[in-house]
Amino acid sequence: MTTHETVPTPTFTQLTRAEDATDAVRRDLAECWTAVINAGGAVVPMGCPLPPVSPAHLAPSVDALVEGLAPQRRRLLMASVGDALAGWVLLRRDPHALEAHYGTVNHLQTHVRFRGLGVGAALMRRLPEIAREEMGLERLRLAVRAGLGLEDFYRGVGWAEVGRWPGALRVAPGDDRDEILMSLAL
């Protein structure tokens, strides 16, 4: 991006039911997730081969994610720039009464074509509003892998590190990383 170009403002779409996800939306989600995984980001879902992956590899995971949508339990927030899916994130509530006031954030992804434009930050600024006003949540949590600087990104959008599981994630033999636990009061 040159200095005279304007950073696009994403528009948001929220999916709360499986029937909201058209075939085109499912395809866009799989393509975004594929691009992110192949660029070295995002956790590869169970049952999916190690990178490089294709959208066909991710389609079952997208379908499972979408089929679990429910207005008060699980929502998908998507950011678009023009007609292109620029990123997405999943927000879910635990059904157990002890944790029903908490939401968990998973799968924040920015398509590689839109990295560095503030799409991820825009999603993370919009998500707490949805969690609080539409789902009645009081706090959000997420976990990130150490060694990628992700904790700095989340701190920059208001999250606080609340703990770590040392060496909890084995990226490769001899490459164990901490799982960083983060929280955001709503």
C-alpha positions as CSV (number, residue, x, y, z in Angstrom):
1,M,0.0,0.0,0.0
2,T,1.4,3.4,-0.9
3,T,1.0,6.4,1.3
4,H,-1.7,8.0,-0.8
5,E,-4.0,4.9,-0.7
6,T,-6.9,5.0,1.8
7,V,-7.3,2.1,4.2
8,P,-10.6,0.5,3.5
9,T,-13.3,0.4,6.2
10,P,-14.7,-3.1,6.5
11,T,-18.4,-3.8,6.7
12,F,-19.6,-6.4,9.2
13,T,-22.0,-9.2,8.8
14,Q,-23.1,-11.5,11.6
15,L,-24.2,-15.1,11.2
16,T,-26.3,-16.5,14.0
17,R,-27.9,-19.6,12.3
18,A,-26.6,-22.2,9.9
19,E,-29.2,-21.2,7.3
20,D,-27.6,-17.7,7.2
21,A,-24.5,-19.2,5.6
22,T,-25.0,-19.6,1.9
23,D,-22.7,-21.8,-0.2
24,A,-20.8,-18.7,-1.2
25,V,-20.2,-17.6,2.4
26,R,-19.0,-21.1,3.3
27,R,-16.7,-21.1,0.3
28,D,-15.3,-17.7,1.3
29,L,-14.7,-18.8,4.8
30,A,-12.9,-21.9,3.6
31,E,-10.8,-19.9,1.2
32,C,-9.9,-17.3,3.9
33,W,-9.0,-20.1,6.4
34,T,-6.9,-21.8,3.7
35,A,-5.0,-18.7,2.9
36,V,-4.3,-18.0,6.6
37,I,-3.1,-21.6,7.3
38,N,-0.9,-21.7,4.2
39,A,0.7,-18.3,5.2
40,G,1.7,-19.9,8.6
41,G,-1.2,-18.7,10.8
42,A,-4.2,-20.3,12.3
43,V,-4.4,-23.7,13.9
44,V,-5.0,-26.5,11.5
45,P,-8.3,-28.1,12.5
46,M,-8.5,-31.8,13.5
47,G,-8.8,-34.1,10.5
48,C,-7.2,-31.6,8.2
49,P,-3.7,-32.4,6.8
50,L,-0.7,-30.2,7.6
51,P,-0.1,-27.3,5.2
52,P,-0.3,-26.7,2.4
53,V,-4.1,-27.2,2.4
54,S,-6.9,-26.4,0.0
55,P,-10.4,-25.1,0.6
56,A,-11.7,-28.6,0.1
57,H,-9.7,-29.7,3.2
58,L,-11.3,-26.9,5.3
59,A,-14.9,-27.3,4.0
60,P,-15.8,-29.9,6.6
61,S,-14.5,-27.7,9.4
62,V,-16.4,-24.7,8.1
63,D,-19.5,-26.8,7.8
64,A,-19.2,-28.0,11.4
65,L,-18.5,-24.4,12.6
66,V,-21.5,-23.1,10.7
67,E,-23.8,-25.9,11.8
68,G,-23.2,-25.0,15.4
69,L,-24.4,-21.4,15.1
70,A,-27.1,-20.3,17.5
71,P,-28.1,-16.7,18.4
72,Q,-27.3,-17.0,22.2
73,R,-24.6,-19.6,22.0
74,R,-22.4,-19.2,18.9
75,R,-22.0,-16.4,16.4
76,L,-19.7,-15.7,13.5
77,L,-18.7,-12.1,12.7
78,M,-17.3,-11.5,9.2
79,A,-15.6,-8.3,7.9
80,S,-15.8,-7.5,4.2
81,V,-14.0,-5.0,2.1
82,G,-16.0,-4.4,-1.0
83,D,-17.3,-7.8,-2.1
84,A,-14.4,-9.7,-0.6
85,L,-14.3,-11.5,2.8
86,A,-11.4,-9.8,4.6
87,G,-11.6,-11.7,7.9
88,W,-13.8,-13.4,10.5
89,V,-14.0,-14.4,14.1
90,L,-16.1,-16.8,16.2
91,L,-17.7,-15.9,19.5
92,R,-19.2,-18.7,21.6
93,R,-20.8,-19.0,25.0
94,D,-20.4,-22.0,27.2
95,P,-23.7,-23.6,28.1
96,H,-22.7,-24.5,31.7
97,A,-24.3,-22.2,34.2
98,L,-21.0,-21.5,36.0
99,E,-19.5,-20.0,32.8
100,A,-22.6,-18.7,30.9
101,H,-21.5,-15.0,31.6
102,Y,-18.2,-15.6,29.8
103,G,-17.7,-15.8,26.0
104,T,-14.8,-17.5,24.2
105,V,-13.3,-16.0,21.1
106,N,-11.9,-18.4,18.5
107,H,-10.5,-18.3,15.0
108,L,-9.7,-14.6,14.5
109,Q,-8.5,-14.6,10.9
110,T,-7.6,-11.9,8.5
111,H,-7.2,-12.9,4.8
112,V,-3.6,-12.4,3.8
113,R,-4.7,-10.0,1.1
114,F,-6.0,-7.7,3.8
115,R,-3.3,-8.0,6.5
116,G,-1.9,-4.8,7.9
117,L,-5.1,-2.8,7.1
118,G,-6.7,-3.0,10.6
119,V,-9.3,-5.7,9.7
120,G,-8.4,-7.9,12.7
121,A,-8.5,-4.9,15.0
122,A,-11.8,-3.8,13.6
123,L,-13.3,-7.3,14.2
124,M,-11.9,-7.3,17.8
125,R,-13.4,-3.8,18.5
126,R,-16.8,-4.8,17.2
127,L,-17.0,-8.2,18.9
128,P,-17.2,-6.9,22.5
129,E,-20.3,-4.8,21.6
130,I,-22.0,-7.8,20.2
131,A,-21.0,-10.0,23.2
132,R,-22.3,-7.4,25.7
133,E,-25.4,-6.0,24.0
134,E,-26.7,-8.9,22.0
135,M,-25.6,-11.9,24.1
136,G,-25.5,-10.4,27.6
137,L,-21.9,-11.5,28.2
138,E,-19.8,-9.9,30.9
139,R,-16.3,-11.0,29.9
140,L,-14.4,-12.6,27.0
141,R,-11.5,-14.9,26.9
142,L,-9.1,-16.3,24.4
143,A,-5.9,-18.3,24.2
144,V,-3.0,-17.6,21.8
145,R,0.3,-19.3,20.9
146,A,3.4,-17.5,22.2
147,G,6.2,-16.7,19.9
148,L,4.2,-14.9,17.2
149,G,3.6,-11.5,18.9
150,L,-0.2,-12.1,19.0
151,E,-0.4,-11.1,22.7
152,D,0.9,-7.6,21.7
153,F,-1.9,-7.4,19.0
154,Y,-4.6,-8.3,21.6
155,R,-3.2,-6.0,24.2
156,G,-3.4,-3.2,21.6
157,V,-7.2,-3.8,21.3
158,G,-7.8,-3.8,25.1
159,W,-7.1,-7.4,26.2
160,A,-5.0,-8.3,29.2
161,E,-2.8,-11.4,29.7
162,V,-4.1,-13.3,32.7
163,G,-1.9,-16.4,32.7
164,R,0.1,-18.9,30.7
165,W,0.3,-22.7,30.3
166,P,4.1,-23.1,29.9
167,G,5.0,-25.3,27.0
168,A,1.4,-26.4,26.4
169,L,1.6,-26.2,22.6
170,R,4.1,-28.4,20.7
171,V,4.5,-26.8,17.3
172,A,7.2,-29.2,16.3
173,P,9.7,-31.6,18.1
174,G,11.8,-29.3,20.3
175,D,9.5,-26.3,19.7
176,D,7.1,-26.1,22.7
177,R,5.3,-22.8,23.1
178,D,3.4,-21.3,26.0
179,E,-0.4,-20.9,25.6
180,I,-1.2,-17.3,26.6
181,L,-4.5,-16.8,28.3
182,M,-6.1,-13.4,27.8
183,S,-9.3,-11.7,29.1
184,L,-11.4,-8.7,28.3
185,A,-14.0,-7.2,30.7
186,L,-17.1,-5.9,28.9
